[in-house]
Amino acid sequence: MAKKKQNKKDLVIIGAGPGGYAAAFRAADLGLKVTLIDPEVNPGGVCLYRGCIPSKALLHLTKVKQEAAAISNFGVKFKQPEIDPKKINKWKNEVVKKLTGGLGQLSKGKKIEYIQGKASFKSEKLLEVSSEEKTFELEFKNLILATGSVNSELPNIKIDHEKIIDSTDALDFKEIPKKMLVIGGGYIGLEMGSVYANLGAKVSVAEMTSGFLPGTDKDLVKVFEKEHPFDTLYFDTKVEEVSVGNKKVKVQLKNKEGEKLEKKFDKVLVAVGRVPNTESLNLEAGNIKLDDKGFIPVNLKRQTNIENIYAIGDLTGEPLLAHKASHEGRVAAEAVAGEAGAGYDPRAIPGIVFTNPEIAWCGLTETDAKKEKKKIKVLNFPWSASGRAIAIGVKNGITKLIVDPDSGRILGGGVAGKNAGSLIPEITNAIEMGATAEDLALSIHPHPTLSETIMEAAEIFTGGATHIAK
């Protein structure tokens, strides 16, 4: 294909995920002429096409199924539901199509030039862009890299996308396996494992560490552990070998005592995290530096070591979260536009595991405080003392605040239980605003709601919560 050079662009963004399209939309609103490049037909990225949105759609479906079964204890009983994997898959795909299509229309409405294709560096000022129709060179004044991340792989396990699958494959429903192994007890493994388990599969989990969600506060994780839907848990266990034969997947496991186990499954899901997606960018030609973990170092404006080249989202390091990428994208766009004060400096970034029950946290964790030997006070309010929780049949839950013992300032917090992800923003906002436990305690919360658990946790600091003994 012939290469054609186009005129220099004001701002080019490579990658149209939550970071890339947020950057593009903000830049367009600020009056910049934007070119957005992505392999998909519409913006959305991994999050909308193969991650956040389809997985949460499926998790919602399975939560409804769980809750329908649970209320039989209260006198309302449903018949056992019929599972139609093809119809589930169709519904999930329709959700994705509607959202990505909407972003496509929004992109057009903001007069953003959208190129479906891939881009890589030829120099610090020049890109090579390939689409189905042509390959051409593109000069830019400013560039934002927003290509996200890809699934991590294990060197001893070959993913065949049939019997041994990754999280992208897991979202493409064809059948519900009878027996399934999830390798990895992080948030991706727990979320996708929960979907399959709640749709009828016997799901086991193998995790190298001693429990779910390594690094997360144990009291939050215990709330999920009490209700987890899994068959067998292999903690402190390494998966040494995986092989396919006779329509089964044979797995060799080794625990911390050195004992070896051999198990057979219908499918194995490898969910051991994600790594930055930089392989196709040819960063060397652009003289872009990487750190020792493969991430792109940036400053508060999200600038790389090259002044007019920015990087956002999963490319720039932990936490690998869509909402972090979106915020960084807006910051980068404002920096390119010359907005005064543009900078990325959050005090807290909420993280949520959308299992049932959910787990959420933000700011300083109790685990990190112990590692840093930081003096804190932990305020715990059990949901067994919440009127709303009891009324909806939820006793298993906890709300916690991490505060400075002297000033009472909110440093962090966590929630585990039903809809925890909808409660954590209040704690995040409290941290950002420099609020104290007294501020939260004096803010009147509506009754009866689960939000009261935040108020009552805060009351502990000022002398004792209304609904628990001092």
C-alpha angles and dihedrals in degrees: 000000000000118000118229125190117224130204118278112276125222094221129004121188120195110205127032102213123121090293097044099045092042088054092046094049094046092047091050091050088053091055101259123140104239133198114194119194126194137145093236125085091241136019118273107098125200091322096062100028103037110002139025101022104041092041093051091047089056092043090053090053093051093045090056088051091050094048092047089055093044096056090064083087089063097051103272114106128184129194117256106278123241115235118218108184094187093053091045090052092048092051092048091050091050090055090052093046093050094050097043091044089052090053089051091055091045090051091054091046090056090049094241116163104235119197119189103213146069130285135200136174124270092170141336089284104029136068133192111220123195125193132163091267103041151349118232143161121250128197120205139192092202132011135194118198111211107154095134124203142304134218116283116238132210115233094225096048125071114204110219094178090231111065097002107046143174128221092273091056090046090062092057101082116209101142142345108248119223094226126021136174122208114202106208132040096215126113096281093050093047095046098047092037089053091052093054094040093052091049092057109277122128098236124192125188128215115197128174094215129062097266151354121307101013111225095021119119108272096223090060093046092050090064089062093040090061091060105025114144098218130122105214129005121209106192123176085023132134123207103225102176140007123189135170122225140138091013091298134097114233114208128193112207129188123193129204092268089059093250113147125217131188118206135171127220138174091228138009121206116203107208107160100138139274138282131206115279101230104122097101097042097079089220092179091069089053092047090235113161125223129202124234091274094053096256125129112246113227139175127236091281088052092248118153123215085285107073099221095041118083132186130201143174126013091354090070102050145265138023096048097204132143095226091052089052092049092052092047090049092056091047092051092048091051091048091052090049090052095245111171114245096017107158143130111239112138121172092204138017114193119227123198133190106202097210122125106285096030125226122210137169142165141185121005114005125211088240093056093043090058091048091050091043088233118167110240142154118227118212113196125186116186117217090224083081094051116102092205093050092051092046093056094043097256116128097148108087145092138204118200136182126199109210140174103259093220105041099023090229114161109248100167145333147190141206128197120184142056112350092355089154091063092052100048096073091070091058091045090052091048090055093047091049093048090241124171131222088256090057091055093043091053093048105096110234122201119258131257099023138114087241087076088072088071091052093047093047087054091048089063089070092054097049112299141327119262096237103041132060115260 
